[in-house]
Amino acid sequence: MTATIDNLITKLAAWLTRHSIDVLRVSLGLVFVAFGTLKFFPGVSPAEALSVATLEKLSMGLLSGYAAQAVIAGMEVFIGLTLVTGRLLKTGLVVMAGAMVGFFAPYALFFTDLFPGTPTLEAQYIFKDIVLAAAAMVVGARALGASLVPARERRLAV
């Protein structure tokens, strides 16, 4: 019985090693496509006002209103499509690195608005980006050549 369980665990670890980062990449991409697509439609995205205000500040007023929203939407959809398809992945990850600055900028630019005491819904919305950034780091590591190695293979290599 123990040998059967060990064999199943080994097979599961091997499957996860082969597929988990690709599943993470595609699911992260779908999140970006979904959130980006919402931003193409005024009044639909719950983050619209905050994202536009952030880009207005970061661009020193060069981008505002729907133009700012369309830039954000286009960028997020582009990032998402590179993640889902795997095409232009490194370019998408570079764009995402820049976008992450914008994702977290509201904490610096609008801190007192986001935390008037307890965190607002917008502050909580941005907080989820920590998970997206961590997932992007894993996907980026894979894109740059890193790989997972099952524990059994690591033990054999030592």
LINSULHU-V215973 format. One record per backbone hydrogen bond with DSSP energy under -1.0 kcal/mol. CO is the residue of the C=O (numbers start at 1). NH is the residue of the N-H. E is the energy in kcal/mol with one decimal. If there is no record, write none. Layout:
CO;NH;E / CO;NH;E
//
This chain:
1;5;-2.3 / 2;6;-2.9 / 3;7;-2.3 / 4;8;-2.3 / 5;9;-2.6 / 6;10;-2.4 / 7;11;-2.4 / 8;12;-2.7 / 9;13;-2.8 / 10;14;-2.1 / 11;15;-2.4 / 12;16;-2.9 / 13;17;-2.4 / 14;18;-2.0 / 15;19;-2.2 / 16;20;-2.5 / 19;23;-2.4 / 20;24;-2.5 / 21;25;-2.8 / 22;26;-2.6 / 23;27;-2.6 / 24;28;-2.6 / 25;29;-2.2 / 26;30;-2.4 / 27;31;-1.9 / 28;32;-2.1 / 29;33;-2.7 / 30;34;-2.6 / 31;35;-2.7 / 32;36;-2.6 / 33;37;-2.6 / 34;38;-1.8 / 35;39;-1.1 / 37;40;-1.4 / 38;41;-1.6 / 41;44;-2.0 / 45;48;-1.5 / 47;51;-3.0 / 48;52;-2.7 / 49;53;-2.4 / 50;54;-2.3 / 51;55;-2.4 / 52;56;-2.6 / 53;57;-2.0 / 54;58;-3.0 / 55;59;-2.4 / 56;61;-3.1 / 57;60;-1.3 / 59;62;-1.6 / 64;67;-1.0 / 64;68;-1.0 / 65;69;-2.0 / 66;70;-2.9 / 67;71;-2.0 / 68;72;-2.3 / 69;73;-2.8 / 70;74;-2.8 / 71;75;-2.4 / 72;76;-2.6 / 73;77;-2.6 / 74;78;-2.5 / 75;79;-2.6 / 76;80;-2.6 / 77;81;-2.8 / 78;82;-2.2 / 79;83;-2.0 / 80;84;-2.8 / 81;85;-2.5 / 82;86;-1.8 / 88;92;-2.8 / 89;93;-2.5 / 90;94;-2.0 / 91;95;-2.5 / 92;96;-2.5 / 93;97;-2.2 / 94;98;-1.8 / 95;99;-2.5 / 96;100;-2.6 / 98;102;-1.2 / 99;103;-2.4 / 100;104;-2.1 / 101;105;-1.4 / 104;107;-1.4 / 105;108;-1.2 / 105;109;-2.9 / 106;110;-2.9 / 110;114;-2.3 / 111;115;-2.3 / 114;120;-2.9 / 120;124;-2.1 / 121;125;-2.3 / 122;126;-2.2 / 123;127;-1.8 / 124;128;-1.1 / 126;129;-2.1 / 127;130;-1.7 / 128;132;-1.4 / 129;133;-2.8 / 130;134;-2.2 / 131;135;-2.6 / 132;136;-2.4 / 133;137;-1.8 / 134;138;-1.7 / 135;139;-2.5 / 136;140;-2.9 / 137;141;-2.4 / 138;142;-2.0 / 139;143;-2.5 / 140;144;-1.6 / 141;146;-2.8 / 142;145;-1.9 / 150;154;-2.0 / 151;155;-2.5 / 152;156;-1.9 / 153;157;-1.7 / 154;158;-1.2
//
